[in-house]
């Protein structure tokens, strides 16, 4: 039995390395193609926009996980007053974050910070 598990672990490790190499190869090739098509300046803008999108995605995902954790904790304790406070605070935080995103998009689009 342990020998069989070792073989599975080795096989999975090799498959993960192969997947990593394939992903790196594809990303290097596609970045070269995108650079040729967009040009140097537009490629930089493309990377900045991608970074901002990734930042907001990480922020939104971690925020929803935290909200879910606190809501389920208070549900387990059956403290409904605190649950209402957490829920209303979560809604306010989500609205503020959404308004910030809209303001950022408005600034980028209408004040022409990018060419």
HELIX and SHEET records of a PDB file:
HELIX    1   1 UNK A    2  UNK A   38  1                                  37    
HELIX    2   2 UNK A   40  UNK A   77  1                                  38    
HELIX    3   3 UNK A   80  UNK A  110  1                                  31    
END                                                                             
